[in-house]
Each structure stands twice: as structure tokens, then as C-alpha cells.
């Protein structure tokens, strides 16, 4: 089965960011959201890698939701790290999966 290396790397980055947020600030919300979004991105990216182009809709939506959530955190805090960076990368991944979906 083919794998989406970029999608899996992004999922790992999100999960790692949640763990770092937990250990640095003792934030359980960061840990839970990082692990949940990391798992969702990982599972949907793997599904999309081995299937038809219609399966690219799920990872696009997960990345879009993450982009909106982290984008709103960035707007409120005005701090690029980590919210702005995650929002920007999530938006790029959304575009990547959307292009695959519509091609």
C-alpha cells in the first residue's frame, strides 16, 4: 500500500507539538488536541494515499479545520509560534489535498 510521507510527517509534527505543549505548559488540551488531530490526519492521509482521488476530501477537511482553529489562535495572540506556523502549514496541506481531490 502506498503511503503519504508528507501527510504522515505533518501528522507527526502536530502530535509532537501537542506533546511539547503539554510538557512545556502542562496543557492537557494541547496534548489531547495534538494527538487527536495527528491521528485524524494520519489515518485520513493513509486512506487517501491508497485510494481514489475522492478520498482526499477527508484530510483536506481535517487540515482546513486545524487551519481555522490555529489561525484564530494566531489572530488573538499575535504570536507566530506555534499557532501561526501550524495554521500556515495546515493551509498548505489543505491546498495540497484539495488539488489532489479536484485533479
Backbone atoms as SQL, in Angstrom:
CREATE TABLE atoms (id INTEGER PRIMARY KEY, chain TEXT, resi INTEGER, resn TEXT, atom TEXT, x REAL, y REAL, z REAL);
INSERT INTO atoms VALUES
  (1, 'A', 1, 'UNK', 'N', 0.845, -1.178, 0.000),
  (2, 'A', 1, 'UNK', 'CA', 0.000, 0.000, 0.000),
  (3, 'A', 1, 'UNK', 'C', 0.887, 1.237, 0.000),
  (4, 'A', 2, 'UNK', 'N', 0.640, 2.168, -0.895),
  (5, 'A', 2, 'UNK', 'CA', 1.443, 3.392, -0.903),
  (6, 'A', 2, 'UNK', 'C', 1.161, 4.241, 0.334),
  (7, 'A', 3, 'UNK', 'N', 2.142, 5.039, 0.700),
  (8, 'A', 3, 'UNK', 'CA', 1.934, 5.891, 1.870),
  (9, 'A', 3, 'UNK', 'C', 2.187, 7.354, 1.511),
  (10, 'A', 4, 'UNK', 'N', 1.523, 8.221, 2.231),
  (11, 'A', 4, 'UNK', 'CA', 1.652, 9.662, 2.057),
  (12, 'A', 4, 'UNK', 'C', 2.678, 10.155, 3.073),
  (13, 'A', 5, 'UNK', 'N', 3.933, 10.209, 2.671),
  (14, 'A', 5, 'UNK', 'CA', 5.022, 10.557, 3.576),
  (15, 'A', 5, 'UNK', 'C', 4.859, 11.978, 4.109),
  (16, 'A', 6, 'UNK', 'N', 4.479, 12.898, 3.237),
  (17, 'A', 6, 'UNK', 'CA', 4.293, 14.285, 3.664),
  (18, 'A', 6, 'UNK', 'C', 3.138, 14.399, 4.670),
  (19, 'A', 7, 'UNK', 'N', 2.061, 13.686, 4.405),
  (20, 'A', 7, 'UNK', 'CA', 0.925, 13.695, 5.326),
  (21, 'A', 7, 'UNK', 'C', 1.269, 13.083, 6.672),
  (22, 'A', 8, 'UNK', 'N', 2.012, 11.988, 6.637),
  (23, 'A', 8, 'UNK', 'CA', 2.421, 11.349, 7.893),
  (24, 'A', 8, 'UNK', 'C', 3.400, 12.227, 8.668),
  (25, 'A', 9, 'UNK', 'N', 4.286, 12.901, 7.962),
  (26, 'A', 9, 'UNK', 'CA', 5.209, 13.822, 8.626),
  (27, 'A', 9, 'UNK', 'C', 4.473, 14.971, 9.285),
  (28, 'A', 10, 'UNK', 'N', 3.467, 15.498, 8.585),
  (29, 'A', 10, 'UNK', 'CA', 2.664, 16.581, 9.148),
  (30, 'A', 10, 'UNK', 'C', 1.890, 16.097, 10.367),
  (31, 'A', 11, 'UNK', 'N', 1.321, 14.900, 10.285),
  (32, 'A', 11, 'UNK', 'CA', 0.596, 14.339, 11.425),
  (33, 'A', 11, 'UNK', 'C', 1.522, 14.169, 12.628),
  (34, 'A', 12, 'UNK', 'N', 2.743, 13.694, 12.370),
  (35, 'A', 12, 'UNK', 'CA', 3.715, 13.550, 13.450),
  (36, 'A', 12, 'UNK', 'C', 4.097, 14.886, 14.056),
  (37, 'A', 13, 'UNK', 'N', 4.231, 15.906, 13.212),
  (38, 'A', 13, 'UNK', 'CA', 4.547, 17.250, 13.694),
  (39, 'A', 13, 'UNK', 'C', 3.445, 17.785, 14.605),
  (40, 'A', 14, 'UNK', 'N', 2.199, 17.561, 14.221),
  (41, 'A', 14, 'UNK', 'CA', 1.065, 18.019, 15.035),
  (42, 'A', 14, 'UNK', 'C', 1.031, 17.280, 16.370),
  (43, 'A', 15, 'UNK', 'N', 1.214, 15.966, 16.348),
  (44, 'A', 15, 'UNK', 'CA', 1.216, 15.179, 17.592),
  (45, 'A', 15, 'UNK', 'C', 2.381, 15.583, 18.490),
  (46, 'A', 16, 'UNK', 'N', 3.546, 15.784, 17.882),
  (47, 'A', 16, 'UNK', 'CA', 4.718, 16.209, 18.653),
  (48, 'A', 16, 'UNK', 'C', 4.496, 17.594, 19.271),
  (49, 'A', 17, 'UNK', 'N', 3.882, 18.490, 18.514),
  (50, 'A', 17, 'UNK', 'CA', 3.580, 19.824, 19.042),
  (51, 'A', 17, 'UNK', 'C', 2.643, 19.766, 20.230),
  (52, 'A', 18, 'UNK', 'N', 1.662, 18.867, 20.184),
  (53, 'A', 18, 'UNK', 'CA', 0.763, 18.695, 21.326),
  (54, 'A', 18, 'UNK', 'C', 1.498, 18.184, 22.547),
  (55, 'A', 19, 'UNK', 'N', 2.420, 17.245, 22.341),
  (56, 'A', 19, 'UNK', 'CA', 3.206, 16.712, 23.460),
  (57, 'A', 19, 'UNK', 'C', 4.126, 17.783, 24.036),
  (58, 'A', 20, 'UNK', 'N', 4.746, 18.575, 23.173),
  (59, 'A', 20, 'UNK', 'CA', 5.615, 19.659, 23.646),
  (60, 'A', 20, 'UNK', 'C', 4.805, 20.675, 24.436),
  (61, 'A', 21, 'UNK', 'N', 3.602, 21.011, 23.950),
  (62, 'A', 21, 'UNK', 'CA', 2.724, 21.935, 24.684),
  (63, 'A', 21, 'UNK', 'C', 2.371, 21.411, 26.056),
  (64, 'A', 22, 'UNK', 'N', 2.187, 20.098, 26.154),
  (65, 'A', 22, 'UNK', 'CA', 1.870, 19.506, 27.451),
  (66, 'A', 22, 'UNK', 'C', 3.062, 19.576, 28.395),
  (67, 'A', 23, 'UNK', 'N', 4.229, 19.174, 27.915),
  (68, 'A', 23, 'UNK', 'CA', 5.394, 19.143, 28.793),
  (69, 'A', 23, 'UNK', 'C', 5.908, 20.531, 29.143),
  (70, 'A', 24, 'UNK', 'N', 5.737, 21.480, 28.237),
  (71, 'A', 24, 'UNK', 'CA', 6.227, 22.834, 28.482),
  (72, 'A', 24, 'UNK', 'C', 5.282, 23.635, 29.383),
  (73, 'A', 25, 'UNK', 'N', 3.973, 23.525, 29.122),
  (74, 'A', 25, 'UNK', 'CA', 2.999, 24.348, 29.848),
  (75, 'A', 25, 'UNK', 'C', 2.029, 23.538, 30.689),
  (76, 'A', 26, 'UNK', 'N', 2.225, 22.219, 30.734),
  (77, 'A', 26, 'UNK', 'CA', 1.316, 21.337, 31.463),
  (78, 'A', 26, 'UNK', 'C', -0.114, 21.467, 30.944),
  (79, 'A', 27, 'UNK', 'N', -0.268, 21.652, 29.622),
  (80, 'A', 27, 'UNK', 'CA', -1.559, 21.853, 28.990),
  (81, 'A', 27, 'UNK', 'C', -2.096, 20.530, 28.453),
  (82, 'A', 28, 'UNK', 'N', -3.098, 20.014, 29.150),
  (83, 'A', 28, 'UNK', 'CA', -3.722, 18.771, 28.717),
  (84, 'A', 28, 'UNK', 'C', -4.472, 18.993, 27.406),
  (85, 'A', 29, 'UNK', 'N', -5.042, 20.189, 27.225),
  (86, 'A', 29, 'UNK', 'CA', -5.764, 20.495, 25.986),
  (87, 'A', 29, 'UNK', 'C', -4.838, 20.415, 24.780),
  (88, 'A', 30, 'UNK', 'N', -3.606, 20.894, 24.916),
  (89, 'A', 30, 'UNK', 'CA', -2.633, 20.794, 23.824),
  (90, 'A', 30, 'UNK', 'C', -2.317, 19.345, 23.496),
  (91, 'A', 31, 'UNK', 'N', -2.126, 18.547, 24.522),
  (92, 'A', 31, 'UNK', 'CA', -1.809, 17.141, 24.316),
  (93, 'A', 31, 'UNK', 'C', -2.951, 16.412, 23.610),
  (94, 'A', 32, 'UNK', 'N', -4.161, 16.589, 24.117),
  (95, 'A', 32, 'UNK', 'CA', -5.316, 15.896, 23.545),
  (96, 'A', 32, 'UNK', 'C', -5.571, 16.345, 22.115),
  (97, 'A', 33, 'UNK', 'N', -5.585, 17.661, 21.887),
  (98, 'A', 33, 'UNK', 'CA', -5.862, 18.139, 20.529),
  (99, 'A', 33, 'UNK', 'C', -4.744, 17.755, 19.562),
  (100, 'A', 34, 'UNK', 'N', -3.505, 17.796, 20.004),
  (101, 'A', 34, 'UNK', 'CA', -2.397, 17.387, 19.152),
  (102, 'A', 34, 'UNK', 'C', -2.472, 15.923, 18.771),
  (103, 'A', 35, 'UNK', 'N', -2.783, 15.081, 19.741),
  (104, 'A', 35, 'UNK', 'CA', -2.881, 13.650, 19.456),
  (105, 'A', 35, 'UNK', 'C', -4.100, 13.318, 18.599),
  (106, 'A', 36, 'UNK', 'N', -5.218, 13.983, 18.870),
  (107, 'A', 36, 'UNK', 'CA', -6.435, 13.718, 18.093),
  (108, 'A', 36, 'UNK', 'C', -6.257, 14.182, 16.646),
  (109, 'A', 37, 'UNK', 'N', -5.794, 15.423, 16.453),
  (110, 'A', 37, 'UNK', 'CA', -5.597, 15.908, 15.090),
  (111, 'A', 37, 'UNK', 'C', -4.489, 15.135, 14.380),
  (112, 'A', 38, 'UNK', 'N', -3.437, 14.777, 15.088),
  (113, 'A', 38, 'UNK', 'CA', -2.379, 13.976, 14.483),
  (114, 'A', 38, 'UNK', 'C', -2.894, 12.628, 14.013),
  (115, 'A', 39, 'UNK', 'N', -3.716, 11.986, 14.831),
  (116, 'A', 39, 'UNK', 'CA', -4.280, 10.690, 14.456),
  (117, 'A', 39, 'UNK', 'C', -5.244, 10.824, 13.277),
  (118, 'A', 40, 'UNK', 'N', -6.094, 11.852, 13.310),
  (119, 'A', 40, 'UNK', 'CA', -7.040, 12.060, 12.207),
  (120, 'A', 40, 'UNK', 'C', -6.322, 12.332, 10.889),
  (121, 'A', 41, 'UNK', 'N', -5.301, 13.166, 10.941),
  (122, 'A', 41, 'UNK', 'CA', -4.546, 13.467, 9.720),
  (123, 'A', 41, 'UNK', 'C', -3.823, 12.218, 9.230),
  (124, 'A', 42, 'UNK', 'N', -3.231, 11.484, 10.137),
  (125, 'A', 42, 'UNK', 'CA', -2.503, 10.276, 9.764),
  (126, 'A', 42, 'UNK', 'C', -3.423, 9.247, 9.108),
  (127, 'A', 43, 'UNK', 'N', -4.547, 8.979, 9.737),
  (128, 'A', 43, 'UNK', 'CA', -5.482, 7.985, 9.200),
  (129, 'A', 43, 'UNK', 'C', -6.068, 8.423, 7.870),
  (130, 'A', 44, 'UNK', 'N', -6.506, 9.670, 7.779),
  (131, 'A', 44, 'UNK', 'CA', -7.116, 10.121, 6.528),
  (132, 'A', 44, 'UNK', 'C', -6.083, 10.243, 5.412),
  (133, 'A', 45, 'UNK', 'N', -4.850, 10.608, 5.732),
  (134, 'A', 45, 'UNK', 'CA', -3.801, 10.696, 4.713),
  (135, 'A', 45, 'UNK', 'C', -3.459, 9.315, 4.174),
  (136, 'A', 46, 'UNK', 'N', -3.414, 8.320, 5.047),
  (137, 'A', 46, 'UNK', 'CA', -3.124, 6.972, 4.592),
  (138, 'A', 46, 'UNK', 'C', -4.262, 6.415, 3.740),
  (139, 'A', 47, 'UNK', 'N', -5.480, 6.736, 4.104),
  (140, 'A', 47, 'UNK', 'CA', -6.620, 6.329, 3.290),
  (141, 'A', 47, 'UNK', 'C', -6.545, 6.962, 1.910),
  (142, 'A', 48, 'UNK', 'N', -6.199, 8.239, 1.866),
  (143, 'A', 48, 'UNK', 'CA', -6.129, 8.963, 0.598),
  (144, 'A', 48, 'UNK', 'C', -4.984, 8.460, -0.275),
  (145, 'A', 49, 'UNK', 'N', -3.914, 7.996, 0.328),
  (146, 'A', 49, 'UNK', 'CA', -2.746, 7.568, -0.439),
  (147, 'A', 49, 'UNK', 'C', -3.021, 6.303, -1.238),
  (148, 'A', 50, 'UNK', 'N', -3.814, 5.424, -0.709),
  (149, 'A', 50, 'UNK', 'CA', -4.026, 4.152, -1.372),
  (150, 'A', 50, 'UNK', 'C', -5.338, 4.033, -2.108),
  (151, 'A', 51, 'UNK', 'N', -6.083, 5.114, -2.211),
  (152, 'A', 51, 'UNK', 'CA', -7.415, 5.041, -2.792),
  (153, 'A', 51, 'UNK', 'C', -7.589, 6.057, -3.905),
  (154, 'A', 52, 'UNK', 'N', -8.813, 6.136, -4.374),
  (155, 'A', 52, 'UNK', 'CA', -9.115, 7.080, -5.451),
  (156, 'A', 52, 'UNK', 'C', -9.039, 8.511, -4.952),
  (157, 'A', 53, 'UNK', 'N', -9.108, 9.440, -5.888),
  (158, 'A', 53, 'UNK', 'CA', -8.939, 10.846, -5.525),
  (159, 'A', 53, 'UNK', 'C', -10.041, 11.373, -4.623),
  (160, 'A', 54, 'UNK', 'N', -11.196, 10.722, -4.594),
  (161, 'A', 54, 'UNK', 'CA', -12.283, 11.194, -3.737),
  (162, 'A', 54, 'UNK', 'C', -11.946, 11.082, -2.254),
  (163, 'A', 55, 'UNK', 'N', -10.997, 10.226, -1.915),
  (164, 'A', 55, 'UNK', 'CA', -10.603, 10.082, -0.516),
  (165, 'A', 55, 'UNK', 'C', -9.731, 11.235, -0.024),
  (166, 'A', 56, 'UNK', 'N', -9.320, 12.134, -0.896),
  (167, 'A', 56, 'UNK', 'CA', -8.530, 13.288, -0.479),
  (168, 'A', 56, 'UNK', 'C', -9.379, 14.363, 0.188),
  (169, 'A', 57, 'UNK', 'N', -10.688, 14.204, 0.174),
  (170, 'A', 57, 'UNK', 'CA', -11.580, 15.170, 0.806),
  (171, 'A', 57, 'UNK', 'C', -11.414, 15.166, 2.325),
  (172, 'A', 58, 'UNK', 'N', -11.293, 13.991, 2.935),
  (173, 'A', 58, 'UNK', 'CA', -11.195, 13.888, 4.402),
  (174, 'A', 58, 'UNK', 'C', -9.955, 14.583, 4.958),
  (175, 'A', 59, 'UNK', 'N', -8.744, 14.292, 4.443),
  (176, 'A', 59, 'UNK', 'CA', -7.593, 15.005, 5.008),
  (177, 'A', 59, 'UNK', 'C', -7.630, 16.505, 4.712),
  (178, 'A', 60, 'UNK', 'N', -8.243, 16.885, 3.593),
  (179, 'A', 60, 'UNK', 'CA', -8.366, 18.319, 3.297),
  (180, 'A', 60, 'UNK', 'C', -9.238, 19.005, 4.343),
  (181, 'A', 61, 'UNK', 'N', -10.324, 18.368, 4.737),
  (182, 'A', 61, 'UNK', 'CA', -11.223, 18.964, 5.721),
  (183, 'A', 61, 'UNK', 'C', -10.585, 19.007, 7.114),
  (184, 'A', 62, 'UNK', 'N', -9.868, 17.952, 7.478),
  (185, 'A', 62, 'UNK', 'CA', -9.198, 17.940, 8.788),
  (186, 'A', 62, 'UNK', 'C', -8.156, 19.053, 8.845),
  (187, 'A', 63, 'UNK', 'N', -7.374, 19.199, 7.778),
  (188, 'A', 63, 'UNK', 'CA', -6.353, 20.254, 7.740),
  (189, 'A', 63, 'UNK', 'C', -6.988, 21.639, 7.716),
  (190, 'A', 64, 'UNK', 'N', -8.129, 21.776, 7.026),
  (191, 'A', 64, 'UNK', 'CA', -8.817, 23.067, 6.987),
  (192, 'A', 64, 'UNK', 'C', -9.342, 23.454, 8.367),
  (193, 'A', 65, 'UNK', 'N', -9.926, 22.501, 9.074),
  (194, 'A', 65, 'UNK', 'CA', -10.414, 22.771, 10.435),
  (195, 'A', 65, 'UNK', 'C', -9.256, 23.167, 11.340),
  (196, 'A', 66, 'UNK', 'N', -8.152, 22.442, 11.252),
  (197, 'A', 66, 'UNK', 'CA', -6.981, 22.773, 12.062),
  (198, 'A', 66, 'UNK', 'C', -6.448, 24.152, 11.700),
  (199, 'A', 67, 'UNK', 'N', -6.467, 24.483, 10.427),
  (200, 'A', 67, 'UNK', 'CA', -6.008, 25.796, 9.983),
  (201, 'A', 67, 'UNK', 'C', -6.878, 26.915, 10.569),
  (202, 'A', 68, 'UNK', 'N', -8.196, 26.717, 10.561),
  (203, 'A', 68, 'UNK', 'CA', -9.085, 27.720, 11.141),
  (204, 'A', 68, 'UNK', 'C', -8.885, 27.857, 12.650),
  (205, 'A', 69, 'UNK', 'N', -8.754, 26.727, 13.341),
  (206, 'A', 69, 'UNK', 'CA', -8.572, 26.788, 14.791),
  (207, 'A', 69, 'UNK', 'C', -7.264, 27.486, 15.174),
  (208, 'A', 70, 'UNK', 'N', -6.189, 27.089, 14.531),
  (209, 'A', 70, 'UNK', 'CA', -4.896, 27.693, 14.864),
  (210, 'A', 70, 'UNK', 'C', -4.782, 29.106, 14.310),
  (211, 'A', 71, 'UNK', 'N', -5.448, 29.377, 13.203),
  (212, 'A', 71, 'UNK', 'CA', -5.470, 30.743, 12.671),
  (213, 'A', 71, 'UNK', 'C', -6.156, 31.711, 13.613),
  (214, 'A', 72, 'UNK', 'N', -7.244, 31.269, 14.225),
  (215, 'A', 72, 'UNK', 'CA', -7.929, 32.131, 15.193),
  (216, 'A', 72, 'UNK', 'C', -7.089, 32.341, 16.443),
  (217, 'A', 73, 'UNK', 'N', -6.351, 31.313, 16.852),
  (218, 'A', 73, 'UNK', 'CA', -5.424, 31.478, 17.988),
  (219, 'A', 73, 'UNK', 'C', -4.331, 32.477, 17.649),
  (220, 'A', 74, 'UNK', 'N', -3.838, 32.411, 16.409),
  (221, 'A', 74, 'UNK', 'CA', -2.800, 33.350, 15.976),
  (222, 'A', 74, 'UNK', 'C', -3.327, 34.784, 15.953),
  (223, 'A', 75, 'UNK', 'N', -4.531, 34.978, 15.448),
  (224, 'A', 75, 'UNK', 'CA', -5.123, 36.319, 15.391),
  (225, 'A', 75, 'UNK', 'C', -5.292, 36.883, 16.797),
  (226, 'A', 76, 'UNK', 'N', -5.702, 36.051, 17.743),
  (227, 'A', 76, 'UNK', 'CA', -5.905, 36.516, 19.115),
  (228, 'A', 76, 'UNK', 'C', -4.598, 36.781, 19.851),
  (229, 'A', 77, 'UNK', 'N', -3.575, 35.947, 19.599),
  (230, 'A', 77, 'UNK', 'CA', -2.329, 36.079, 20.364),
  (231, 'A', 77, 'UNK', 'C', -1.267, 36.918, 19.667),
  (232, 'A', 78, 'UNK', 'N', -1.351, 37.028, 18.346),
  (233, 'A', 78, 'UNK', 'CA', -0.349, 37.747, 17.532),
  (234, 'A', 78, 'UNK', 'C', 1.050, 37.116, 17.645),
  (235, 'A', 79, 'UNK', 'N', 1.106, 35.847, 18.044),
  (236, 'A', 79, 'UNK', 'CA', 2.380, 35.128, 18.155),
  (237, 'A', 79, 'UNK', 'C', 2.438, 34.086, 17.045),
  (238, 'A', 80, 'UNK', 'N', 3.490, 34.172, 16.230),
  (239, 'A', 80, 'UNK', 'CA', 3.594, 33.243, 15.107),
  (240, 'A', 80, 'UNK', 'C', 3.842, 31.812, 15.561),
  (241, 'A', 81, 'UNK', 'N', 4.627, 31.652, 16.610),
  (242, 'A', 81, 'UNK', 'CA', 4.932, 30.306, 17.105),
  (243, 'A', 81, 'UNK', 'C', 4.056, 29.999, 18.307),
  (244, 'A', 82, 'UNK', 'N', 3.403, 28.901, 18.328),
  (245, 'A', 82, 'UNK', 'CA', 3.267, 27.882, 17.303),
  (246, 'A', 82, 'UNK', 'C', 2.026, 28.053, 16.422),
  (247, 'A', 83, 'UNK', 'N', 1.064, 28.883, 16.878),
  (248, 'A', 83, 'UNK', 'CA', -0.239, 28.928, 16.208),
  (249, 'A', 83, 'UNK', 'C', -0.153, 29.378, 14.754),
  (250, 'A', 84, 'UNK', 'N', 0.606, 30.424, 14.484),
  (251, 'A', 84, 'UNK', 'CA', 0.705, 30.928, 13.114),
  (252, 'A', 84, 'UNK', 'C', 1.379, 29.940, 12.185),
  (253, 'A', 85, 'UNK', 'N', 2.414, 29.290, 12.685),
  (254, 'A', 85, 'UNK', 'CA', 3.126, 28.310, 11.868),
  (255, 'A', 85, 'UNK', 'C', 2.239, 27.113, 11.547),
  (256, 'A', 86, 'UNK', 'N', 1.534, 26.597, 12.538),
  (257, 'A', 86, 'UNK', 'CA', 0.660, 25.447, 12.314),
  (258, 'A', 86, 'UNK', 'C', -0.487, 25.828, 11.383),
  (259, 'A', 87, 'UNK', 'N', -1.031, 27.039, 11.539),
  (260, 'A', 87, 'UNK', 'CA', -2.105, 27.496, 10.649),
  (261, 'A', 87, 'UNK', 'C', -1.616, 27.583, 9.210),
  (262, 'A', 88, 'UNK', 'N', -0.424, 28.107, 9.004),
  (263, 'A', 88, 'UNK', 'CA', 0.121, 28.245, 7.650),
  (264, 'A', 88, 'UNK', 'C', 0.398, 26.882, 7.019),
  (265, 'A', 89, 'UNK', 'N', 1.019, 25.982, 7.766),
  (266, 'A', 89, 'UNK', 'CA', 1.316, 24.654, 7.225),
  (267, 'A', 89, 'UNK', 'C', 0.020, 23.887, 6.982),
  (268, 'A', 90, 'UNK', 'N', -0.954, 24.036, 7.865),
  (269, 'A', 90, 'UNK', 'CA', -2.245, 23.365, 7.680),
  (270, 'A', 90, 'UNK', 'C', -2.944, 23.865, 6.422),
  (271, 'A', 91, 'UNK', 'N', -2.841, 25.157, 6.177),
  (272, 'A', 91, 'UNK', 'CA', -3.451, 25.714, 4.972),
  (273, 'A', 91, 'UNK', 'C', -2.768, 25.175, 3.717),
  (274, 'A', 92, 'UNK', 'N', -1.442, 25.061, 3.756),
  (275, 'A', 92, 'UNK', 'CA', -0.720, 24.474, 2.618),
  (276, 'A', 92, 'UNK', 'C', -1.123, 23.016, 2.393),
  (277, 'A', 93, 'UNK', 'N', -1.267, 22.271, 3.471),
  (278, 'A', 93, 'UNK', 'CA', -1.691, 20.876, 3.327),
  (279, 'A', 93, 'UNK', 'C', -3.131, 20.789, 2.822),
  (280, 'A', 94, 'UNK', 'N', -3.984, 21.720, 3.224),
  (281, 'A', 94, 'UNK', 'CA', -5.353, 21.765, 2.713),
  (282, 'A', 94, 'UNK', 'C', -5.336, 21.966, 1.202),
  (283, 'A', 95, 'UNK', 'N', -4.518, 22.915, 0.747),
  (284, 'A', 95, 'UNK', 'CA', -4.411, 23.174, -0.691),
  (285, 'A', 95, 'UNK', 'C', -3.885, 21.929, -1.412),
  (286, 'A', 96, 'UNK', 'N', -2.910, 21.273, -0.833),
  (287, 'A', 96, 'UNK', 'CA', -2.340, 20.061, -1.440),
  (288, 'A', 96, 'UNK', 'C', -3.411, 18.985, -1.631),
  (289, 'A', 97, 'UNK', 'N', -4.180, 18.717, -0.586),
  (290, 'A', 97, 'UNK', 'CA', -5.205, 17.693, -0.699),
  (291, 'A', 97, 'UNK', 'C', -6.368, 18.137, -1.593),
  (292, 'A', 98, 'UNK', 'N', -6.693, 19.422, -1.576),
  (293, 'A', 98, 'UNK', 'CA', -7.766, 19.927, -2.447),
  (294, 'A', 98, 'UNK', 'C', -7.362, 19.804, -3.922),
  (295, 'A', 99, 'UNK', 'N', -6.113, 20.093, -4.227),
  (296, 'A', 99, 'UNK', 'CA', -5.649, 19.945, -5.601),
  (297, 'A', 99, 'UNK', 'C', -5.709, 18.489, -6.049),
  (298, 'A', 100, 'UNK', 'N', -5.371, 17.582, -5.158),
  (299, 'A', 100, 'UNK', 'CA', -5.477, 16.157, -5.477),
  (300, 'A', 100, 'UNK', 'C', -6.936, 15.748, -5.680),
  (301, 'A', 101, 'UNK', 'N', -7.814, 16.314, -4.871),
  (302, 'A', 101, 'UNK', 'CA', -9.236, 15.976, -4.938),
  (303, 'A', 101, 'UNK', 'C', -9.842, 16.449, -6.260),
  (304, 'A', 102, 'UNK', 'N', -9.483, 17.665, -6.686),
  (305, 'A', 102, 'UNK', 'CA', -10.089, 18.242, -7.888),
  (306, 'A', 102, 'UNK', 'C', -9.356, 17.897, -9.183),
  (307, 'A', 103, 'UNK', 'N', -8.219, 17.219, -9.101),
  (308, 'A', 103, 'UNK', 'CA', -7.484, 16.902, -10.331),
  (309, 'A', 103, 'UNK', 'C', -8.015, 15.638, -10.987);
